[in-house]
């Protein structure tokens, strides 16, 4: 099972940063996106051997609710109904597990960068 890293007050902090300084919120989001990018790259490389998959659509997304690695390509033929679960089993979950140790350090780095650049 994939572990979830929960940051207490993240949602409240992101909303407060939006009210005070939009640039600070954008800096936080950019740092978190950069922290999740190695996982997305690893998932793309794991899934690149499958025919018909658009690996360029696998990318990190950041919002008020958190950071996610998503695959944004549309369903094309319906001939392989298990392809979504295959992407999770073969690409996304193993990539998250292999980068598990780096995730906490990268998130802390993103918050540290925010405090340095925005003068907190």
QUIGIRA-V634798 format. One record per residue. PHI is phi in whole degrees, -180 to 180 (NA if undefined). OMEGA is omega in whole degrees, -180 to 180 (999 if undefined). NEAR is the number of other ideal C-beta (glycine too) atoms within 10 Angstrom. Layout:
phi=PHI omega=OMEGA near=NEAR
phi=PHI omega=OMEGA near=NEAR
This chain:
phi=NA omega=178 near=5
phi=-73 omega=179 near=10
phi=-90 omega=178 near=9
phi=-109 omega=175 near=6
phi=-94 omega=-179 near=11
phi=-108 omega=177 near=7
phi=-105 omega=-179 near=13
phi=-67 omega=178 near=7
phi=84 omega=-178 near=8
phi=-61 omega=-178 near=18
phi=-61 omega=-180 near=13
phi=-66 omega=179 near=10
phi=-65 omega=180 near=17
phi=-64 omega=179 near=19
phi=-69 omega=178 near=12
phi=-67 omega=177 near=13
phi=-63 omega=178 near=20
phi=-62 omega=-179 near=14
phi=-70 omega=-176 near=8
phi=-82 omega=-174 near=11
phi=-153 omega=-178 near=13
phi=-63 omega=179 near=10
phi=-64 omega=179 near=11
phi=-68 omega=178 near=20
phi=-65 omega=179 near=20
phi=-65 omega=177 near=13
phi=-66 omega=177 near=19
phi=-63 omega=180 near=23
phi=-63 omega=179 near=19
phi=-65 omega=178 near=15
phi=-65 omega=179 near=20
phi=-69 omega=177 near=25
phi=-64 omega=177 near=16
phi=-65 omega=178 near=15
phi=-68 omega=-178 near=23
phi=-89 omega=-176 near=24
phi=-61 omega=178 near=14
phi=-61 omega=177 near=16
phi=-68 omega=179 near=23
phi=-64 omega=178 near=23
phi=-64 omega=178 near=16
phi=-64 omega=179 near=20
phi=-64 omega=178 near=26
phi=-61 omega=-179 near=20
phi=-69 omega=179 near=13
phi=-69 omega=-176 near=19
phi=-98 omega=-175 near=19
phi=-66 omega=-179 near=10
phi=-78 omega=-179 near=9
phi=-86 omega=-177 near=14
phi=-74 omega=174 near=4
phi=89 omega=180 near=10
phi=-94 omega=175 near=18
phi=-93 omega=-178 near=13
phi=-71 omega=180 near=19
phi=-69 omega=-179 near=9
phi=-86 omega=176 near=12
phi=-88 omega=-178 near=25
phi=-156 omega=179 near=18
phi=-77 omega=176 near=18
phi=-128 omega=-177 near=15
phi=-126 omega=176 near=20
phi=-150 omega=-180 near=11
phi=-64 omega=-178 near=13
phi=-85 omega=178 near=9
phi=147 omega=-179 near=16
phi=-115 omega=-177 near=21
phi=-136 omega=170 near=12
phi=-103 omega=-176 near=19
phi=-125 omega=175 near=12
phi=-114 omega=-171 near=20
phi=-98 omega=-179 near=10
phi=-71 omega=180 near=14
phi=-81 omega=176 near=6
phi=-69 omega=-173 near=9
phi=-106 omega=-172 near=10
phi=-118 omega=-176 near=7
phi=78 omega=-179 near=7
phi=-76 omega=180 near=7
phi=-129 omega=-175 near=12
phi=-67 omega=-180 near=8
phi=-92 omega=-173 near=8
phi=-67 omega=178 near=17
phi=-64 omega=178 near=11
phi=-69 omega=177 near=9
phi=-64 omega=178 near=13
phi=-62 omega=179 near=19
phi=-68 omega=-176 near=15
phi=-68 omega=-173 near=11
phi=-94 omega=-173 near=15
phi=-111 omega=-168 near=24
phi=-73 omega=-179 near=21
phi=-66 omega=177 near=15
phi=-61 omega=178 near=15
phi=-66 omega=178 near=22
phi=-66 omega=178 near=18
phi=-64 omega=-177 near=14
phi=-70 omega=-180 near=14
phi=-104 omega=-174 near=18
phi=-57 omega=-178 near=13
phi=-69 omega=-177 near=8
phi=-81 omega=-172 near=13
phi=-62 omega=-177 near=17
phi=-61 omega=-180 near=11
phi=-63 omega=-180 near=10
phi=-68 omega=179 near=18
phi=-66 omega=177 near=18
phi=-62 omega=178 near=12
phi=-63 omega=179 near=15
phi=-65 omega=178 near=21
phi=-69 omega=177 near=17
phi=-65 omega=177 near=11
phi=-62 omega=178 near=15
phi=-61 omega=-178 near=20
phi=-66 omega=179 near=12
phi=-72 omega=-174 near=10
phi=-75 omega=-176 near=14
phi=-101 omega=174 near=15
phi=76 omega=178 near=7
phi=-83 omega=999 near=9
